[in-house]
Amino acid sequence: MQLQELIEKTVVGMGYELVEFEKAARGLLRVYIDLTAENAAPDEDGVPASITVEDCEKVTHQLLHVLTVENAVYERLEVSSPGLDRPLKKLADYTRFVGKEVIIKLRLPMPGAAHRKTFQGVLQAPDGENLKLEFVANDGSSALLDFMLADVDKAHLVPQVNFRSRKA
């Protein structure tokens, strides 16, 4: 069984979503997990649930056992949340984060958008495989970018941080 398949099967089997994993220098295996869309529902204050240290700890212990049994080659394992600037990798990510502000870097410049490759805007509901991003054009007007997942080089959420305290 390949490493990605092994990690994904374990993480998904525990009720989490595998965002991505990477093999870094010196044998470091870095795994990013998140709550599934169903488990990340907002609480009564409208704040969405997020991954906790305890979640990462549970997944770490399980992955350590699985990777040992499967004789996977690694020296250190690090399990983490994807962070506030969570990457968007799969079509399901674009569906899950409709209405959120994102930064998208395309593989090639878009001819109809002043040959830009990088766009920041609000994700719109996908139409099948076609993705849409509403952004502010150079002239200040609102514009809509139509693109496919294959056109994307990198994409991630724009962190939304609120420093106001919650009601006690």
C-alpha positions in Angstrom: 0.0 0.0 0.0 1.4 3.4 -0.9 2.1 6.0 1.8 -0.6 8.5 0.8 -3.2 5.7 0.6 -2.2 4.4 4.0 -2.3 7.8 5.6 -5.6 8.8 4.0 -7.3 5.5 4.9 -6.2 5.9 8.6 -7.1 9.6 8.9 -10.5 9.2 7.1 -11.2 6.0 9.1 -10.9 8.1 12.3 -13.5 10.6 11.1 -11.1 13.4 9.9 -10.1 14.8 6.5 -6.6 14.5 5.1 -5.8 18.0 3.8 -2.3 17.1 2.6 0.9 15.4 3.6 4.5 16.0 2.8 7.9 14.3 3.2 10.3 16.9 4.3 14.1 16.9 4.9 15.7 14.4 7.4 12.8 11.9 7.3 10.1 14.3 8.6 6.6 13.2 7.6 4.2 16.1 8.0 0.4 15.4 7.9 -2.2 18.1 7.9 -5.7 17.1 9.0 -9.0 18.9 9.4 -12.5 18.2 10.6 -14.9 16.9 8.0 -17.4 19.5 6.7 -20.1 17.7 8.7 -18.1 18.0 12.0 -17.1 21.6 11.4 -20.6 22.9 11.8 -20.8 26.3 13.6 -21.7 26.4 17.2 -24.5 28.6 18.7 -22.3 31.7 18.4 -21.7 31.0 14.7 -18.1 30.0 15.2 -17.2 26.9 13.2 -15.6 24.0 15.1 -11.9 23.5 14.4 -9.3 20.8 14.8 -7.8 20.6 18.3 -4.5 19.5 19.8 -6.3 16.4 21.1 -7.5 15.5 17.6 -3.9 15.8 16.3 -2.7 13.7 19.2 -5.2 10.9 18.5 -4.3 10.8 14.8 -0.5 10.8 15.7 -0.8 7.8 17.9 -2.9 5.9 15.4 -0.5 6.8 12.5 2.5 5.7 14.6 1.0 2.3 15.0 -0.1 1.9 11.4 3.2 3.2 9.9 5.2 0.9 12.1 3.1 -2.2 11.1 3.4 -1.2 7.5 7.2 -0.6 7.7 6.9 2.9 6.3 10.2 4.8 6.0 10.2 8.0 8.1 12.1 9.3 11.1 9.7 11.8 12.7 5.9 12.3 12.4 4.2 15.6 12.7 0.4 15.9 12.6 -1.0 19.4 12.5 -4.1 21.5 11.5 -3.9 23.1 8.1 -3.9 26.6 9.8 -6.0 29.7 9.1 -4.7 29.8 5.5 -5.8 26.3 4.8 -4.9 25.1 1.3 -7.6 24.2 -1.2 -6.7 21.0 -3.0 -9.8 19.1 -4.0 -13.1 20.0 -5.7 -14.8 19.3 -2.4 -12.7 22.0 -0.7 -14.0 24.6 -3.2 -17.6 23.5 -2.5 -17.1 23.5 1.3 -15.6 27.1 1.3 -18.1 28.8 -1.0 -18.5 32.4 0.2 -15.1 32.5 1.8 -12.2 34.8 0.7 -9.4 33.0 -1.0 -6.2 33.6 -3.0 -5.8 31.6 -6.1 -2.6 31.3 -8.2 -3.2 29.9 -11.7 -0.7 27.9 -13.6 -1.0 30.2 -16.6 -2.1 33.8 -16.9 -5.8 34.4 -17.9 -6.0 36.3 -21.2 -9.3 38.0 -20.3 -8.0 39.3 -16.9 -5.1 41.5 -17.9 -2.9 38.3 -18.1 -3.0 38.0 -14.3 -2.1 34.7 -12.6 -3.0 35.6 -9.0 -6.5 36.5 -7.8 -8.0 37.3 -4.4 -11.7 37.2 -4.1 -14.8 35.3 -2.9 -15.5 31.7 -4.0 -18.8 31.2 -5.7 -20.7 28.0 -5.9 -19.1 25.6 -8.4 -21.0 24.5 -11.5 -19.9 20.9 -11.9 -16.1 21.0 -12.6 -16.3 24.8 -13.3 -15.1 27.0 -10.5 -15.9 30.7 -10.0 -14.2 33.5 -8.1 -15.6 37.0 -7.7 -12.8 39.5 -7.5 -12.2 43.2 -7.9 -10.8 44.1 -11.3 -8.0 46.7 -11.8 -10.6 49.3 -12.7 -12.4 48.7 -9.4 -15.4 46.9 -10.8 -16.5 43.4 -9.7 -15.5 40.6 -12.1 -16.0 36.9 -12.2 -13.2 34.5 -13.0 -14.2 31.1 -14.4 -11.6 28.4 -14.1 -11.1 24.6 -13.7 -9.3 22.8 -10.8 -6.6 21.7 -13.3 -5.8 25.5 -13.9 -4.9 26.0 -10.3 -1.3 26.0 -9.2 -2.0 27.0 -5.5 -5.0 28.1 -3.6 -5.7 28.9 0.0 -8.1 30.6 2.3 -7.4 34.2 3.4 -7.2 34.2 7.2 -10.1 35.9 8.9 -9.0 36.9 12.4 -11.3 38.6 14.9 -9.5 40.0 17.9 -12.7 41.1 19.7 -13.5 39.0 22.7 -16.5 36.8 22.9 -19.4 37.6 25.2 -18.9 36.2 28.6 
